[in-house]
Amino acid sequence: MERRNQLRRVVSFIFADIAFLILGAFLLIRFIRTGGAGMLQMMGGEPAAIDGPGHDHNM
């Protein structure tokens, strides 16, 4: 009986792993199809320099 419970636990973990892999693949495909990669490219790079009063961090 104990062996059957261990086998059931292993099988449930395998199914959970497969379900999360499928979910991850779905979300990755959706991200790519909706333009997520292009958005990340646009956001990449250095932030613009902010010059002006109140932005002097030298103490």
Secondary structure by P-SEA (a helix, b strand, c coil): caaaaaaaaaaaaaaaaaaaaaaaaaaaaaaaaaaaaaaaaaacccccccccccccccc
